[in-house]
Every structure is written in structure tokens, then in C-alpha cells.
Amino acid sequence: MLMIPLEQEFGWTRAGMGFAIGVNVLLYGLMAPFAAALMQRFGMRIVTTCALLLISLGMFGSMFAVTEWQLVLTWGVLVGLGSGSMALVFVSTIVSTWFEKRRGLVSGILSSGQAAGQLIFLPVISNVILVSGWREATFIVAAAALVAAPIVFLFLWNSPAERGRRAFGADGANPPRISAAQARADRRAAATQGPNAARAALSSLRTASRVPSFWALVIGFGICGVSTNGLVGAHFIPAAHDHGMSETVAASLLAAVGVFDIVGTILSGWLTDRVNPRILLAIYYAGRGLSLLALPALLTATPEPPLVLFIVFYGLDWVATVPPTMALCREVFGDKNATIVFGWVFAAHQVGAAIASVLAGVVHDQTGEYTLAWFSAAALCAIAAAVSLGVRRGAPITSAV
């Protein structure tokens, strides 16, 4: 959404700005397994609060960027590190810690929060850019993150035990309530018996990498990142603008993706509790690939019904892959290891998104259009559908990673 105003003010190339986006989404993903380990060590409250402060700092700093490297440092590095310290590993940690039943549904509801944020912020930001400028729009996001930090610190609990409750669906009576100080002491004691957060994350990668199903999940979710955040998320608005559509209308369409994303993700979570997640993933990826094949013919100056239909379907499908992917991580690697392993799978998602955001910009700069990028992503989605069906069923890996 910022590409057009930055291009107009500074003359930056799509490839250059795509690199900043690539750094952002790459760090967003690579931080995930380490953030999961940090949450195990320090708790969700501290890690999430610090992440919000880092996002706010990066967004405030980007307001003063006048060169591409400054955009990479602020919006790319700082915001990438901050957002990556929460992201979907936050959802996975919540689900694994607070719930024994209905995990698919809960992961769908929580994952849809990303879409809800898109729905709330995109129309507001696009209008502010149009009326006041991109710096004022950036300030809104920075201020929102700063305001959210103390709210999270005051009201987010690390575990049910701190509230004197058992996880939802767990058998037995509620356990005695423990204080926050005791919870911190317990986490420190557990940490002294095992590796630090960085070593725990890397150890989980070494163990998981020996399992073929891990690589099937990595390939599938990596392609998911290519076809969502890296391509459509980063380049849909400038692509629509190339066809004569105004930025505000294009941003509204992308925000509409968020509306249907909420519905699709919650429905996917419900289905994950009832249907083989491998089949769900294959259907999601295959449908996404077919829709990308049609997209170049749908982009016009004025949104027509076929483009609206694309927006509806892509919204329903956007984050629908998350609940079944989380479920497969728990099935293959067990509850104890699933969150950190999912962090690495999510890292692959963001690596794919980072590569796609840069290469799509290069494709546009070289050809003047995005058609090759849309078709390439469609072909990759077919591969994702096939490898998802190959995730093996079996006894979970229960050894510590």
C-alpha cells in the first residue's frame, strides 16, 4: 500500500521496495521458532509486550526514512523482528497451553485476528494516505502498537495455572492458583534443566529435519507464503493500480479479503477437528492455484463481478491453511514440540513470501506486468497440494527437541 506514494515521492523502484518487504517477511518468519522458545522461557506476556514496542519503534523510525536502506532498517528489520516475535507462534502457544479440546477451532479463531487487523487498518490507512500522506498513516500504526503494549502486559496471562484453572477440555479439578512470581521461578527452573531459547529452537530444527513429513510441511507452507503475503499481499494493490484502479479501491478489495479470511479461517479450524487435515490442505492449495491462473484476466480499472468472486475465494482460503498445518505439527511431533516445530514451518512460509515479494518486483520491473508472477505461483500451488497429501500419519515424536 505504501509502494505507490514512496515511488512517487522518492522515485524508488518496485524491486527496491520489494527488498524491504522481503527483509520484513523473512525476519517475521525466522524469528518464529526463537520467539516460541523465548515464550517457553520468559512467558507470552513479556515477549509479546517487547514485540509490540519494537514494532512501534520501527514504524516511528520509518516515518523519517529518505533512502531505501533506511526503509530496510526500520520497516524491514525492526518491524520484521517485532511482528515475528508474535505472529502465528503466539497462536500455537495459546492453543497448546490453554486448550486440550477444540484446538482446530480455536486456532482458526485466533488466526483470523490477522485478517481482522487487515480489515480494520487497510481502509483507514489507505484513506489517510490519500488525504494526509504516508507518514501520517505510518504514525497511526506506530501509535496503535504503542497503545497495545501496556494492555497486553496488564491483561495477558501466560498459563491457566496462573489463573488457578485447568486447560479447556482437560480432565480433573482446577489446580491451585500460582503467582506470577512462582510461574517465573518455574520457567527459570525448567530453563536450567535444558538448553537456552536459541539452542532449543536449533535443536528442534535438527530433530525435525530428520522427519520427511517436516519437509513436506515446509514445502507446502513455504508455497503458501509465496502465494499470499509475498505476492498478493505485497503486490495486489500496485498490480491493480497498473490496470487503472485507484489505490483506495484496490486497498478496499484487499481489506475485503480480510472479511472473508475471518470466516474461512474459523470454518477451516472447525473442519480441522473433523476432517483429515492433509485433504483440507490439498483442496486449499489446488483452489488457490486455479484462482491465480485467472487473476491476470480479472484486473480492470473498475472491479467487475469476476474479480469480486476472486476476492471472496482468496479471502476464504488465505489463512485457512494454518489450522490444518498446526494440527499436523501436533500429530507428527507431539504437543511438547509442536509449537517450536511449527515456528520453523512458519519460517519457511515467510522465506517463501520474502523471495516472492522481491522476485515479483523484479518481474514487474523487467516486463512491466505481474503475469509471470501470478502463473508461477499457480504452478507452485499445485506442488503444495501434492506434497501436503504426502505428510505421513504415525505416532507423534515425543522425545525432547
C-alpha positions in Angstrom: 0.0 0.0 0.0 2.9 2.3 0.6 4.7 1.4 -2.7 2.9 4.0 -4.8 3.4 7.0 -2.5 7.0 6.1 -1.9 7.6 5.6 -5.6 6.1 9.0 -6.3 8.0 10.9 -3.6 11.4 9.2 -3.8 11.5 7.5 -7.2 12.3 4.2 -5.6 11.9 1.0 -7.8 9.4 -1.7 -7.1 12.3 -4.2 -6.7 14.0 -1.9 -4.1 10.8 -1.6 -2.0 10.1 -5.3 -2.6 13.5 -5.9 -1.0 12.4 -4.0 2.2 9.2 -6.1 2.2 11.3 -9.2 1.7 13.5 -8.4 4.7 10.4 -7.8 6.8 8.6 -11.0 6.0 11.9 -13.0 6.1 12.6 -11.9 9.7 8.9 -12.2 10.5 9.3 -15.9 9.8 12.8 -16.6 11.0 12.0 -15.1 14.4 9.1 -17.5 14.9 10.9 -20.6 16.3 13.1 -18.5 18.5 10.1 -16.5 19.7 8.4 -19.8 20.6 11.4 -20.8 22.6 11.5 -17.4 24.3 7.8 -17.7 25.2 8.6 -21.0 26.9 11.5 -19.4 28.8 10.0 -15.9 29.7 6.3 -16.3 29.1 4.0 -14.9 26.4 3.4 -11.6 28.3 6.9 -10.3 28.3 7.8 -11.5 24.7 4.6 -10.1 23.2 4.9 -6.7 25.0 8.5 -6.3 23.8 7.5 -7.3 20.3 4.8 -4.5 20.2 7.3 -1.9 21.4 9.8 -3.0 18.7 7.1 -2.7 16.1 6.2 0.8 17.3 9.8 1.9 17.2 10.3 0.6 13.7 7.2 2.2 12.4 8.1 5.6 14.0 11.5 5.3 12.6 10.2 4.6 9.1 8.5 7.9 9.1 11.9 9.6 8.7 13.3 7.3 6.1 14.5 9.1 3.0 16.6 6.3 1.4 15.9 2.7 0.6 18.4 1.4 3.2 16.6 3.3 5.9 13.3 1.8 4.9 15.0 -1.7 5.1 16.4 -0.9 8.5 13.2 0.4 10.1 10.3 -1.2 8.4 12.3 -4.2 7.2 14.4 -5.2 10.2 12.8 -3.6 13.3 9.1 -4.2 12.3 10.1 -7.7 11.0 11.7 -8.7 14.2 8.8 -7.3 16.3 6.0 -8.8 14.3 7.9 -12.1 14.0 8.1 -12.3 17.8 4.3 -12.7 17.9 2.9 -13.9 14.6 1.3 -17.4 14.5 3.6 -19.0 17.1 1.7 -16.8 19.6 -1.5 -18.6 18.4 0.2 -22.0 18.6 1.4 -21.3 22.1 -2.0 -20.2 23.2 -3.7 -23.3 21.7 -1.1 -25.7 23.2 -1.1 -24.1 26.6 -4.8 -23.2 27.2 -6.7 -25.9 25.3 -7.0 -29.6 25.2 -10.1 -29.8 23.1 -11.4 -27.8 20.1 -7.9 -26.8 19.2 -8.6 -26.6 15.5 -11.5 -24.2 16.0 -9.5 -22.1 18.5 -6.5 -21.9 16.2 -8.9 -20.8 13.4 -10.5 -18.1 15.5 -7.2 -16.7 16.8 -5.5 -16.9 13.4 -8.4 -14.8 11.9 -7.2 -12.0 14.2 -4.6 -11.2 11.5 -7.4 -10.8 9.0 -9.4 -8.7 11.4 -6.5 -6.3 11.7 -6.2 -6.1 8.0 -10.0 -5.3 7.8 -9.7 -2.5 10.4 -6.5 -0.9 9.3 -6.3 -1.1 5.5 -9.3 1.1 4.7 -8.2 3.6 7.3 -4.6 3.7 6.2 -5.5 4.0 2.6 -7.7 7.0 3.2 -5.2 8.6 5.4 -2.5 8.2 2.7 -4.9 9.8 0.2 -5.9 12.7 2.4 -2.8 13.4 4.6 0.1 11.3 3.3 2.0 8.1 4.0 3.8 9.4 7.1 0.6 10.2 8.9 -0.7 6.7 8.0 2.5 5.1 9.4 2.1 7.1 12.6 -1.3 5.5 13.2 0.1 2.0 13.1 3.1 3.0 15.3 0.7 4.6 17.9 -1.6 1.6 17.8 1.2 -0.8 18.6 2.5 1.5 21.4 -1.0 1.7 23.0 -1.5 -2.1 22.8 1.8 -2.9 24.6 0.7 -1.9 28.2 -2.7 -3.5 27.6 -1.1 -6.8 26.7 1.3 -6.5 29.7 -1.6 -6.0 32.1 -4.1 -8.5 30.9 -2.3 -11.4 29.1 -1.8 -14.4 31.3 1.0 -16.9 30.5 -0.8 -20.1 31.5 -4.1 -21.4 33.0 -2.2 -22.2 36.2 -1.6 -18.5 36.9 -5.4 -18.2 37.0 -6.0 -21.3 39.0 -7.6 -23.1 36.1 -7.0 -26.2 34.0 -6.7 -26.1 30.2 -10.1 -26.1 28.4 -11.2 -29.7 28.0 -8.6 -31.1 30.4 -9.8 -33.7 32.9 -9.7 -33.2 36.7 -10.2 -30.3 39.1 -8.8 -26.9 38.8 -5.2 -26.7 40.1 -4.2 -24.3 42.9 -3.6 -20.8 41.6 0.1 -19.9 41.4 1.5 -16.4 41.5 3.3 -14.7 38.6 6.5 -14.8 40.6 6.1 -18.6 41.1 5.4 -19.1 37.4 8.6 -17.2 36.5 10.6 -19.3 39.0 9.1 -22.5 37.5 10.1 -21.3 34.0 13.7 -20.4 35.2 14.0 -23.8 36.8 12.8 -25.6 33.7 15.3 -23.5 31.6 18.2 -24.5 33.8 17.5 -28.2 33.0 17.6 -27.7 29.3 19.2 -25.5 26.5 18.6 -21.8 26.2 16.0 -20.5 23.8 18.3 -20.3 20.8 19.7 -23.8 21.3 16.2 -25.2 21.9 15.0 -23.7 18.6 18.0 -25.0 16.7 17.8 -28.4 18.4 14.2 -28.7 17.4 15.2 -28.0 13.8 17.9 -30.7 13.8 15.4 -33.3 15.2 12.5 -32.3 12.9 14.7 -32.2 9.8 15.2 -36.0 10.1 11.5 -36.5 9.6 10.3 -36.5 5.9 6.9 -35.1 6.9 8.6 -32.0 8.2 9.9 -31.2 4.8 6.5 -31.8 3.2 5.1 -29.3 5.7 8.0 -26.8 5.0 7.5 -27.0 1.2 3.7 -26.6 1.4 3.7 -23.8 3.8 6.6 -22.1 2.0 4.5 -22.0 -1.1 1.6 -20.7 1.0 3.8 -17.7 1.8 4.7 -17.2 -1.8 1.0 -17.1 -2.9 -0.3 -14.9 0.0 1.9 -12.4 1.8 4.7 -12.3 -0.7 2.7 -12.0 -3.9 -0.9 -10.9 -3.4 -0.3 -9.2 -0.1 2.6 -7.1 -1.3 1.8 -6.6 -5.0 -2.0 -6.8 -5.5 -2.5 -3.0 -4.9 0.3 -1.9 -7.3 -0.8 -4.5 -9.8 -4.4 -3.2 -9.7 -3.1 0.3 -10.0 -1.2 -0.7 -13.1 -4.6 -1.6 -14.6 -6.1 1.8 -13.8 -7.7 1.0 -10.5 -7.3 3.6 -7.7 -5.2 2.8 -4.7 -8.2 3.3 -2.4 -10.4 0.9 -4.3 -7.6 -1.7 -4.5 -6.9 -1.4 -0.8 -10.6 -1.8 -0.1 -10.6 -5.0 -2.1 -7.6 -6.3 -0.2 -9.4 -5.4 3.1 -12.4 -7.4 1.8 -10.0 -10.4 1.7 -9.8 -9.9 5.4 -13.5 -10.1 5.9 -13.8 -13.5 4.2 -10.5 -14.5 5.7 -12.1 -14.4 9.2 -14.9 -16.7 8.0 -12.7 -19.0 6.1 -10.1 -19.4 8.9 -12.7 -20.1 11.6 -14.5 -22.6 9.2 -11.2 -24.3 8.5 -10.5 -24.6 12.2 -13.9 -26.3 12.7 -13.2 -28.6 9.7 -9.7 -29.5 11.1 -11.4 -31.0 14.2 -13.4 -33.3 11.9 -11.6 -33.9 8.5 -8.1 -35.2 7.7 -6.0 -32.0 7.6 -4.0 -33.4 4.6 -7.1 -33.4 2.5 -8.0 -29.9 3.6 -4.6 -28.6 2.7 -4.7 -30.2 -0.8 -8.0 -28.6 -1.5 -6.9 -25.2 -0.3 -3.7 -25.1 -2.3 -5.3 -26.5 -5.5 -8.1 -23.9 -5.4 -5.7 -21.1 -4.8 -3.6 -22.1 -7.8 -6.6 -22.1 -10.1 -7.7 -18.7 -8.9 -4.2 -17.2 -9.5 -4.3 -18.5 -13.1 -7.5 -16.5 -13.6 -6.3 -13.3 -11.9 -4.5 -11.5 -14.8 -7.7 -11.6 -16.8 -9.7 -10.2 -13.9 -7.8 -7.0 -13.2 -9.5 -3.9 -14.6 -9.9 -0.2 -13.8 -13.3 -0.9 -12.2 -13.9 -4.1 -10.1 -16.2 -6.4 -12.0 -18.1 -9.4 -10.5 -15.4 -12.0 -11.5 -12.7 -10.0 -9.6 -15.1 -9.8 -6.6 -15.5 -13.5 -6.8 -11.7 -13.9 -6.7 -11.5 -11.7 -3.6 -14.2 -13.8 -1.9 -12.5 -17.1 -2.6 -9.0 -15.8 -1.9 -10.2 -14.4 1.4 -11.8 -17.7 2.4 -8.6 -19.5 1.5 -5.9 -17.0 2.7 -5.2 -18.3 6.3 -7.3 -21.4 6.1 -4.1 -23.4 5.8 -3.0 -22.5 9.3 -5.3 -24.7 11.5 -4.6 -28.0 9.5 -0.8 -27.2 9.4 -0.8 -26.7 13.2 -2.8 -29.9 13.6 -0.3 -31.9 11.6 2.6 -30.5 13.6 1.0 -31.7 16.8 0.2 -35.1 15.2 3.7 -35.7 14.0 5.8 -34.1 16.7 3.6 -34.1 19.8 2.2 -31.3 21.9 5.6 -30.6 23.7 7.5 -29.9 20.5 4.7 -28.8 18.1 5.0 -25.0 18.8 8.7 -24.7 18.1 8.5 -27.0 15.1 5.5 -25.0 13.7 7.7 -22.0 14.2 10.2 -23.4 11.7 7.4 -24.4 9.3 6.1 -20.8 9.6 9.7 -19.6 9.0 9.5 -21.4 5.6 6.2 -19.6 4.9 7.9 -16.3 5.4 11.1 -17.3 3.4 8.8 -18.1 0.5 6.9 -14.8 1.0 10.2 -12.8 1.1 11.5 -14.4 -2.1 8.2 -13.8 -3.8 8.0 -10.2 -2.8 11.4 -9.5 -4.3 11.1 -11.6 -7.4 7.6 -10.3 -8.2 9.0 -6.7 -8.1 11.8 -7.8 -10.4 9.3 -9.4 -12.8 7.4 -6.2 -12.9 10.4 -4.0 -13.5 11.6 -6.2 -16.3 8.3 -7.0 -18.0 6.0 -4.1 -17.0 3.4 -6.5 -15.6 2.9 -9.3 -13.0 1.5 -12.0 -15.2 4.5 -14.3 -15.0 4.5 -14.0 -11.2 0.8 -15.0 -11.0 1.3 -18.0 -13.2 4.4 -19.2 -11.4 2.7 -19.0 -8.1 -0.2 -21.0 -9.5 2.2 -23.8 -10.6 3.8 -23.9 -7.1 0.3 -24.2 -5.5 -0.2 -27.5 -7.5 3.1 -28.7 -5.9 1.9 -27.7 -2.5 -1.3 -29.6 -2.9 0.6 -32.8 -3.9 3.2 -32.7 -1.0 0.5 -32.0 1.6 -1.1 -35.3 0.8 2.3 -36.9 1.5 2.5 -36.0 5.2 2.8 -39.3 6.9 0.4 -40.4 9.6 2.1 -42.1 12.6 2.9 -42.0 16.3 4.0 -38.5 17.5 7.6 -37.9 18.2 7.7 -37.3 21.9 11.4 -37.0 22.6 12.6 -33.5 23.6 13.8 -31.5 20.7 
